[in-house]
């Protein structure tokens, strides 16, 4: 195994540990990340394709015979793995962006519902005040009518 391959292998393991930590797994973090991308419909994105390709290279290194006899990866693969690791740490990776967008949409719906409830409750208070005033006026008219009837009947 040459120096580039060893660095790739270590960099991949570092990313796999991070993904495993994110998903609460002991191992298989990159595989789980890929599965999550597929589950949300991001299976055809460049990130997903690159992760699959790099996972395949890592699996070749770990399981196939003779992979140490030739260079399996190149420097760009290591750079990509490091960049993706940093994207996860900064929460700019595809899953983080997707879930953050989902939460914003939920918060927007929640805020709209809250505003609607507040608007309806203030309208309800106004209607309630109008009903109370109407009932008082109606009650006063009934009393006035009763007084008039009493006054004219007994006079």
C-alpha positions, 0 to 999 in steps of 0.5 A: 500500500503506498502513502496515498492509499494509506492516507485515503484509508485513514481519511475514509475511516475518519469520515466513517466514524463521524457519520457513525457518530451522527447516526449513533452507530458503531460502524457503517456510517458512510453506508448509512449516510448513502442510504439516507440520501437515497431515502430522501431522493438524493441518490443520484446526486454527485455527492452520493455517487462520489460517496459510493465510489469512494466506499467501493475503493475503501472496500477494495482496499480492505477486502480484495487481495492484491490491492496493495500492489497498485495505487487504488485512489488518487490525491483528489479522492482524499481532498474530496473526503476531507472537504465532505468531512468539513461540510458535515462539521459545518452542517452544509452537507446534503442531509443537513441542508435537507433537514434544515429546509424541512424544519424551516418549512415546518416552522413557517407552517407552525407560525402561520397556524399560530398567527391564524389562531391569534387572529381568530381569537382576537376576532372572537374577542371582538365578537364576544364584546359585541354580543355582550353589548347587544345582550345588554341593550336587548335586556334594557329594551325588554325592561323598558317595554315591561315598564311601559306595559305596567305603567299603561295597564295600571294607570 
